[in-house]
Amino acid sequence: MQSPIHVTSEIGKLKTVMLHRPGHEIENVYPDILHRMLVDDIPYLPIAQEEHDYFADTLRKQGIEVLYFAKLAAEALQDSQVKDKFLEQMLAESGYAAGAVHDALKEYLLSMDTQAMVDKIIAGVRKDEIDVKFVSLAEMAEDKDYPFFMDPMPNAYFTRDPQASIGDGITINHMTFKARRRESLFTEYIIKYNPRFANKGVHVWRDRYHDTRIEGGDELVLSDHVFAIGISQRTSADAIMDIARNLFKDSNYDTVIAIHIPHNHAMMHLDTVFTMINYNQFTVHPQILDENGKVDTYILHPGKDGEIEIKHRTDLQNVLEEALGEPEIDLIPTGNGDPIVAPREQWNDGSNTLTIAPGEVVTYDRNYVSNDLLRKHGILVHEVRSSELSRGRGGPRCMSCPLVREDLKK
Ligand SMILES: NC(=O)NCCC[C@H](N)C(=O)O
């Protein structure tokens, strides 16, 4: 029986993917909280939804099964005890382990059907939605003007990040910023309790109960034994050691390539500057490379007695050639390497391609210089609409969590 999660490469034909259609959470973002919510602008929801539906239809037309995160979550919470346990934990992680607000929120959320409850938690709960008789001193004195009891999760449509499929398993991620941490609680319940995944042998390579940080945008499955990861704003080096240890112990993975990228918002994850699109082709944002084309890269292999051997290299192209057994790797620069076009298109995720089969990708239409260059390099490009979705600072790879890909034939 095939595992419900099976991803042994970045490029194998995509069979099943998990998305989240942006919902009311987008309309709960306002200028004062933009920065903390990790978005740079407020997408116009009706158009963002149209664009997202177009993205999902583009995938379906290629025969890809599209699953929705919020629906999987609601299916996982059908049992009333499971739902209660989930709600207690979600409320605690939202700042209410007990007390009047906890009780009022719980009563309010339980008055809805399960799907509406999940959608509401993602959307956020405003203070004026419920009547709380007694609130804490902190809420009365410090948080008086803050409009939410539960914050919205406007980044939920970037399903790449709270979790990542590797082989027949998954990492359920402890994310860097508070604004996104609760997203992976849904994943935990989906894997444990949704009938599609529960008791099906899905290996959790690393759960969300760690202090060290990791996000799926940094996790790239290059082959059935090589895993690449960004040392980035969102993924810490100690988390990389931990995931390497777990993969080396219990899986086929024998090589982890950790690439050090700038720690800033525009390049927050490895997949905003580097993605695999064919056996021997990658997109790369030229600004992660120095003037000699070098970038700090660390190769991790299993050593003696459970130790990990680490080698420092800077020649990424050769590292990839050796690790993948490819004689020549073609690194395709975002925006053709132009000093204005490259950062402009990277800002709107020109490097953030979703590969749906070897040499076949989905990209945002707005990055036309990068897209033309991909075509010149022989890549089949499906463009999707991107005026509103791009305002959340993520592209087609960020908006998708592959669950099943065909193994590579080669
Ligand atoms: N893999 C990705 O790069 N995801 C994009 C996440 C964007 C979101 N606004 C964030 O800052 O987390």
The ligand as an SDF file (V2000), in Angstrom:
LIG
                    3D

 12 11  0  0  0  0  0  0  0  0999 V2000
    8.0060   29.3540    1.2750 N   0  0  0  0  0  0  0  0  0  0  0  0
    7.7830   30.6680    1.3140 C   0  0  0  0  0  0  0  0  0  0  0  0
    8.6430   31.4610    0.9810 O   0  0  0  0  0  0  0  0  0  0  0  0
    6.6170   31.0860    1.8060 N   0  0  0  0  0  0  0  0  0  0  0  0
    6.1920   32.4350    1.7940 C   0  0  0  0  0  0  0  0  0  0  0  0
    5.6940   32.8640    3.1290 C   0  0  0  0  0  0  0  0  0  0  0  0
    5.2680   34.3110    3.1430 C   0  0  0  0  0  0  0  0  0  0  0  0
    4.7170   34.7520    4.4770 C   0  0  0  0  0  0  0  0  0  0  0  0
    4.2420   36.0880    4.3990 N   0  0  0  0  0  0  0  0  0  0  0  0
    5.7730   34.6610    5.5580 C   0  0  0  0  0  0  0  0  0  0  0  0
    6.4760   35.6550    5.7680 O   0  0  0  0  0  0  0  0  0  0  0  0
    5.8960   33.6180    6.2150 O   0  0  0  0  0  0  0  0  0  0  0  0
  1  2  1  0
  2  3  2  0
  2  4  1  0
  4  5  1  0
  5  6  1  0
  6  7  1  0
  7  8  1  0
  8  9  1  0
  8 10  1  0
 10 11  2  0
 10 12  1  0
M  END
$$$$
